[in-house]
Amino acid sequence: MEKGGQIKDFHIVAIFPDTSDVVKRTLQSEGLSFDAIPSVALSAFKVEGTPTAILVDQNGRVIKAWVGELSAAQQEVVLDTLQPSSRM
C-alpha cells in the first residue's frame, strides 16, 4: 500500500498521545513505516477517540475523516478517496 509514508501523491503522518518509545514499538510491531509524531494532545485536533484518520488538503483544510477501526470495506473507501479523480 505505502512505502515510507507515501501513497501516490499523499504523505502519511501519524500523531500519537504516547511517548516516542511507545510509538516506535507500536510502529515496529505493526510493520508500519510512516512518519509519526509522539506526545500530541489529540484534543488539539478535536480527536476524541482512536484510531481516527483525517484527510487534509495542502492548505490544512479537512476533506474527510474516519473514526474507529476500519473494516476492509471502509479501508477501500479511504483508498478510493485518495484516487486522483476524487481529489478536490
N, CA, C and O of each residue as an XYZ file, in Angstrom:
352
protein
N       0.827     -1.188      0.000
C       0.000      0.000      0.000
C       0.868      1.247      0.000
O       0.745      2.074     -0.903
N       1.723      1.403      0.964
C       2.546      2.592      1.019
C       3.979      2.230      1.350
O       4.256      1.159      1.891
N       4.868      3.118      1.027
C       6.285      2.917      1.302
C       6.803      4.215      1.874
O       6.729      5.255      1.219
N       7.325      4.173      3.079
C       7.891      5.367      3.683
C       6.899      6.494      3.881
O       7.268      7.665      3.800
N       5.637      6.155      4.141
C       4.642      7.184      4.399
C       4.067      7.821      3.159
O       3.472      8.895      3.245
N       4.222      7.197      2.007
C       3.697      7.768      0.771
C       2.675      6.824      0.146
O       2.923      5.623      0.043
N       1.556      7.347     -0.264
C       0.601      6.668     -1.130
C       0.383      7.623     -2.283
O      -0.279      8.650     -2.134
N       0.939      7.283     -3.431
C       0.867      8.154     -4.603
C       1.375      9.547     -4.218
O       2.532      9.689     -3.821
N       0.531     10.571     -4.329
C       0.952     11.940     -4.031
C       0.639     12.363     -2.599
O       0.742     13.545     -2.269
N       0.263     11.425     -1.755
C      -0.130     11.736     -0.391
C       0.973     11.349      0.584
O       1.687     10.369      0.372
N       1.101     12.108      1.631
C       2.086     11.836      2.684
C       1.327     11.505      3.966
O       0.430     12.239      4.380
N       1.696     10.399      4.579
C       1.023      9.962      5.800
C       1.857     10.363      7.009
O       3.061     10.113      7.066
N       1.192     10.990      7.972
C       1.813     11.335      9.246
C       0.849     10.884     10.339
O      -0.337     11.214     10.307
N       1.357     10.140     11.289
C       0.532      9.686     12.409
C       0.895     10.479     13.647
O       2.071     10.727     13.915
N      -0.115     10.875     14.398
C       0.139     11.535     15.673
C      -0.335     10.601     16.787
O      -1.350      9.917     16.659
N       0.412     10.592     17.854
C       0.131      9.706     18.980
C       0.159     10.490     20.284
O       0.945     11.427     20.422
N      -0.687     10.121     21.243
C      -0.591     10.738     22.567
C       0.523     10.103     23.398
O       0.880     10.608     24.462
N       1.070      8.986     22.899
C       2.074      8.210     23.631
C       3.483      8.783     23.474
O       3.736      9.639     22.626
N       4.388      8.287     24.316
C       5.794      8.702     24.247
C       6.446      8.154     22.979
O       5.904      7.258     22.332
N       7.598      8.694     22.633
C       8.302      8.255     21.430
C       8.690      6.784     21.487
O       8.668      6.102     20.462
N       9.046      6.283     22.672
C       9.389      4.864     22.798
C       8.188      3.975     22.487
O       8.322      2.971     21.787
N       7.029      4.335     23.000
C       5.812      3.559     22.752
C       5.449      3.623     21.270
O       5.071      2.614     20.674
N       5.565      4.800     20.683
C       5.238      4.968     19.265
C       6.165      4.111     18.408
O       5.711      3.427     17.491
N       7.437      4.149     18.698
C       8.414      3.363     17.933
C       8.079      1.879     18.009
O       8.078      1.193     16.987
N       7.797      1.380     19.202
C       7.447     -0.033     19.371
C       6.150     -0.378     18.633
O       6.037     -1.438     18.018
N       5.189      0.521     18.702
C       3.911      0.280     18.030
C       4.097      0.193     16.518
O       3.589     -0.730     15.881
N       4.813      1.134     15.952
C       5.032      1.119     14.502
C       5.796     -0.125     14.080
O       5.464     -0.745     13.069
N       6.812     -0.495     14.843
C       7.583     -1.699     14.521
C       6.723     -2.949     14.614
O       6.771     -3.799     13.725
N       5.944     -3.072     15.672
C       5.131     -4.281     15.858
C       4.046     -4.410     14.801
O       3.635     -5.521     14.464
N       3.577     -3.277     14.273
C       2.546     -3.294     13.239
C       3.132     -3.305     11.829
O       2.395     -3.409     10.848
N       4.470     -3.197     11.726
C       5.114     -3.197     10.419
C       4.826     -1.952      9.607
O       4.738     -2.011      8.381
N       4.679     -0.821     10.288
C       4.357      0.450      9.621
C       5.618      1.286      9.458
O       6.514      1.261     10.303
N       5.670      2.028      8.355
C       6.878      2.803      8.078
C       6.572      4.240      7.678
O       7.156      4.764      6.730
N       5.656      4.874      8.402
C       5.392      6.270      8.083
C       5.824      7.177      9.228
O       6.102      6.719     10.337
N       5.874      8.469      8.936
C       6.288      9.440      9.948
C       5.281      9.471     11.084
O       4.075      9.347     10.872
N       5.799      9.638     12.291
C       4.938      9.701     13.468
C       5.428     10.797     14.399
O       6.628     11.032     14.543
N       4.478     11.452     15.018
C       4.789     12.498     15.988
C       4.224     12.052     17.330
O       3.010     11.900     17.472
N       5.096     11.841     18.317
C       4.638     11.381     19.632
C       4.204     12.534     20.531
O       4.442     13.705     20.235
N       3.568     12.171     21.625
C       3.224     13.098     22.716
C       2.368     14.278     22.274
O       2.605     15.415     22.682
N       1.375     14.001     21.442
C       0.489     15.048     20.949
C      -0.822     15.004     21.734
O      -1.380     13.931     21.966
N      -1.298     16.156     22.133
C      -2.618     16.246     22.770
C      -3.656     16.132     21.664
O      -3.883     17.086     20.920
N      -4.284     14.968     21.556
C      -5.226     14.738     20.456
C      -6.394     15.708     20.469
O      -6.984     15.988     19.426
N      -6.727     16.215     21.628
C      -7.817     17.188     21.715
C      -7.512     18.452     20.913
O      -8.431     19.155     20.494
N      -6.236     18.742     20.698
C      -5.849     19.910     19.898
C      -6.339     19.778     18.455
O      -6.514     20.774     17.753
N      -6.557     18.529     18.024
C      -7.048     18.263     16.673
C      -8.514     17.836     16.688
O      -9.044     17.354     15.687
N      -9.156     18.020     17.836
C     -10.560     17.639     18.030
C     -10.776     16.148     17.801
O     -11.833     15.731     17.328
N      -9.772     15.354     18.138
C      -9.864     13.901     18.053
C     -10.251     13.392     19.427
O      -9.540     13.605     20.409
N     -11.393     12.713     19.481
C     -11.885     12.224     20.762
C     -11.675     10.739     20.947
O     -11.867     10.233     22.052
N     -11.286     10.020     19.904
C     -11.065      8.590     20.006
C     -10.056      8.137     18.980
O      -9.812      8.817     17.983
N      -9.477      6.990     19.231
C      -8.507      6.455     18.289
C      -8.907      5.037     17.919
O      -9.521      4.327     18.716
N      -8.559      4.632     16.714
C      -7.876      5.432     15.701
C      -8.839      6.383     14.989
O     -10.037      6.120     14.882
N      -8.291      7.476     14.515
C      -9.007      8.429     13.683
C      -8.097      8.774     12.508
O      -6.918      9.071     12.698
N      -8.639      8.735     11.309
C      -7.893      9.130     10.112
C      -8.513     10.418      9.590
O      -9.731     10.520      9.445
N      -7.668     11.392      9.312
C      -8.147     12.686      8.820
C      -7.395     13.022      7.536
O      -6.165     13.044      7.517
N      -8.135     13.281      6.476
C      -7.547     13.678      5.203
C      -7.621     15.191      5.111
O      -8.703     15.775      5.168
N      -6.460     15.822      4.968
C      -6.408     17.277      4.832
C      -5.754     17.640      3.514
O      -4.933     16.887      2.991
N      -6.119     18.794      2.979
C      -5.501     19.241      1.743
C      -4.205     19.983      2.047
O      -3.807     20.109      3.204
N      -3.562     20.467      1.010
C      -2.273     21.151      1.173
C      -2.380     22.443      1.979
O      -1.368     22.984      2.425
N      -3.611     22.939      2.168
C      -3.823     24.150      2.956
C      -4.255     23.852      4.391
O      -4.558     24.763      5.161
N      -4.280     22.564      4.737
C      -4.653     22.184      6.092
C      -6.147     22.085      6.334
O      -6.574     21.948      7.481
N      -6.957     22.151      5.277
C      -8.403     22.015      5.419
C      -8.787     20.538      5.456
O      -8.285     19.737      4.668
N      -9.670     20.192      6.364
C     -10.131     18.807      6.466
C     -11.061     18.495      5.304
O     -12.045     19.197      5.069
N     -10.733     17.432      4.584
C     -11.545     16.977      3.456
C     -12.527     15.911      3.922
O     -13.703     15.935      3.560
N     -12.032     14.975      4.732
C     -12.855     13.875      5.208
C     -12.186     13.280      6.443
O     -10.976     13.408      6.626
N     -12.984     12.626      7.288
C     -12.445     11.980      8.489
C     -13.141     10.640      8.693
O     -14.311     10.469      8.351
N     -12.394      9.695      9.258
C     -12.900      8.373      9.581
C     -12.522      8.081     11.026
O     -11.372      8.274     11.421
N     -13.486      7.617     11.813
C     -13.248      7.368     13.232
C     -13.434      5.882     13.514
O     -14.376      5.254     13.031
N     -12.525      5.338     14.299
C     -12.614      3.935     14.697
C     -11.829      3.017     13.785
O     -11.344      3.421     12.728
N     -11.715      1.770     14.217
C     -11.022      0.770     13.403
C     -11.869      0.489     12.169
O     -13.068      0.229     12.274
N     -11.245      0.543     11.013
C     -11.972      0.412      9.756
C     -12.024     -1.035      9.293
O     -11.037     -1.767      9.378
N     -13.185     -1.432      8.805
C     -13.326     -2.753      8.181
C     -12.605     -2.723      6.835
O     -12.176     -1.663      6.377
N     -12.475     -3.876      6.211
C     -11.836     -3.935      4.891
C     -12.580     -3.059      3.891
O     -11.958     -2.375      3.078
N     -13.906     -3.077      3.949
C     -14.707     -2.255      3.028
C     -14.473     -0.760      3.280
O     -14.362      0.026      2.339
N     -14.400     -0.381      4.552
C     -14.155      1.025      4.884
C     -12.748      1.446      4.462
O     -12.551      2.577      4.017
N     -11.777      0.558      4.595
C     -10.416      0.860      4.140
C     -10.404      1.122      2.639
O      -9.692      2.008      2.165
N     -11.197      0.348      1.888
C     -11.298      0.563      0.447
C     -11.885      1.942      0.135
O     -11.466      2.599     -0.819
N     -12.859      2.377      0.945
C     -13.436      3.711      0.757
C     -12.358      4.779      0.951
O     -12.277      5.737      0.183
N     -11.534      4.602      1.983
C     -10.443      5.553      2.228
C      -9.504      5.584      1.033
O      -9.162      6.660      0.542
N      -9.085      4.419      0.561
C      -8.173      4.365     -0.586
C      -8.807      4.940     -1.843
O      -8.136      5.619     -2.620
N     -10.101      4.674     -2.050
C     -10.798      5.255     -3.196
C     -10.826      6.779     -3.111
O     -10.750      7.462     -4.132
N     -10.934      7.307     -1.898
C     -10.934      8.755     -1.694
C      -9.605      9.367     -2.133
O      -9.552     10.529     -2.536
N      -8.541      8.581     -2.053
C      -7.212      9.081     -2.419
C      -6.917      9.006     -3.904
O      -5.867      9.467     -4.353
N      -7.832      8.431     -4.672
C      -7.630      8.327     -6.116
C      -7.690      9.722     -6.734
O      -8.432     10.578     -6.251
N      -6.912      9.964     -7.804
C      -6.865     11.298     -8.418
C      -8.218     11.861     -8.805
O      -8.416     13.072     -8.706
N      -9.159     11.036     -9.242
C     -10.463     11.562     -9.663
C     -11.275     12.103     -8.480
O     -12.238     12.847     -8.663
N     -10.868     11.713     -7.261
C     -11.608     12.153     -6.062
C     -11.020     13.397     -5.434
O     -11.612     13.962     -4.514
N      -9.873     13.833     -5.908
C      -9.209     14.985     -5.271
C      -9.987     16.256     -5.472
O     -10.658     16.455     -6.485
N      -9.878     17.137     -4.450
C     -10.543     18.430     -4.524
C      -9.547     19.474     -4.921
O      -9.898     20.647     -5.043
